[in-house]
Amino acid sequence: MFDTSNLFHVSSVLNRQSIARHGLDWTRMGAAPGIFQINNTGGPVDLWSVDGIDEELLLDNGNGFVYLPGRIPAARVRLVRSDVPPQVGF
């Protein structure tokens, strides 16, 4: 048995429809691809809650962020906040 966590994912609003339909699947995020570029469009972002992740499967990308090397189905993601404006000087 493993512990699961509720984690968060930030993505460009351009990916909203894809994430809502297909979950977190980088192969379907054609509008704003780039798994390690945070807010690669410079525009507003959405905040997604991601349920049931086994933290032992997360990998460190070397820049202070972690990722799951696989797809996460739409049933395990939920839009928490939409259209968050870009942060300047963050």
C-alpha positions as CSV (number, residue, x, y, z in Angstrom):
1,M,0.0,0.0,0.0
2,F,1.3,3.5,-0.8
3,D,0.4,7.0,0.4
4,T,-1.2,9.2,-2.1
5,S,-1.2,13.0,-2.2
6,N,-3.3,15.8,-3.6
7,L,-0.9,17.9,-5.6
8,F,-1.2,20.8,-8.0
9,H,-0.4,21.5,-11.6
10,V,-0.1,24.9,-13.3
11,S,-0.7,25.2,-17.0
12,S,-1.5,27.9,-19.6
13,V,-5.2,28.6,-20.0
14,L,-4.7,27.5,-23.6
15,N,-4.5,23.9,-22.3
16,R,-7.7,24.0,-20.3
17,Q,-9.9,22.2,-22.8
18,S,-7.3,19.5,-23.4
19,I,-6.7,18.9,-19.7
20,A,-10.5,18.8,-19.0
21,R,-11.0,16.3,-21.7
22,H,-7.8,14.2,-21.6
23,G,-6.2,14.9,-18.3
24,L,-2.5,15.7,-18.0
25,D,-1.3,14.3,-21.3
26,W,1.6,16.3,-22.7
27,T,1.1,14.8,-26.2
28,R,-2.3,16.6,-26.4
29,M,-1.2,20.0,-25.2
30,G,-0.5,21.4,-28.6
31,A,-1.6,25.0,-27.7
32,A,1.1,25.5,-25.1
33,P,3.5,22.5,-25.0
34,G,6.5,22.4,-22.8
35,I,6.4,20.2,-19.7
36,F,9.3,22.0,-17.9
37,Q,8.5,25.5,-18.9
38,I,6.3,27.2,-16.3
39,N,3.8,29.5,-18.1
40,N,5.6,29.3,-21.4
41,T,3.0,31.5,-23.1
42,G,3.5,34.4,-20.6
43,G,-0.3,34.7,-20.4
44,P,-2.8,33.7,-17.7
45,V,-2.6,30.2,-16.2
46,D,-5.0,27.7,-14.6
47,L,-4.4,25.9,-11.3
48,W,-5.4,22.2,-11.3
49,S,-5.7,19.9,-8.3
50,V,-4.3,16.4,-9.0
51,D,-5.6,13.6,-6.8
52,G,-4.2,10.2,-5.9
53,I,-0.6,10.6,-6.8
54,D,2.0,8.2,-5.3
55,E,4.7,10.6,-4.3
56,E,7.4,7.9,-4.6
57,L,6.8,8.0,-8.4
58,L,7.6,11.7,-8.8
59,L,10.9,12.7,-10.4
60,D,12.8,15.9,-9.6
61,N,13.5,17.9,-12.8
62,G,16.5,19.6,-11.1
63,N,14.9,23.0,-11.0
64,G,12.9,22.6,-7.8
65,F,9.9,21.0,-9.5
66,V,8.7,17.4,-9.6
67,Y,6.8,15.6,-12.3
68,L,5.1,12.3,-12.8
69,P,6.6,10.5,-15.9
70,G,3.2,9.4,-17.3
71,R,-0.2,10.6,-18.2
72,I,-2.9,11.4,-15.5
73,P,-6.5,10.8,-16.5
74,A,-9.0,13.6,-16.5
75,A,-11.0,11.9,-13.7
76,R,-8.0,12.7,-11.3
77,V,-7.7,16.4,-12.1
78,R,-10.0,19.3,-11.2
79,L,-9.8,22.9,-12.1
80,V,-9.3,24.9,-8.9
81,R,-8.6,28.4,-10.2
82,S,-8.7,29.8,-13.7
83,D,-7.3,32.7,-15.5
84,V,-4.6,33.6,-13.0
85,P,-2.7,36.6,-14.4
86,P,1.1,36.3,-14.9
87,Q,3.2,37.3,-12.0
88,V,5.8,40.0,-12.8
89,G,9.2,39.8,-11.0
90,F,8.4,36.4,-9.4
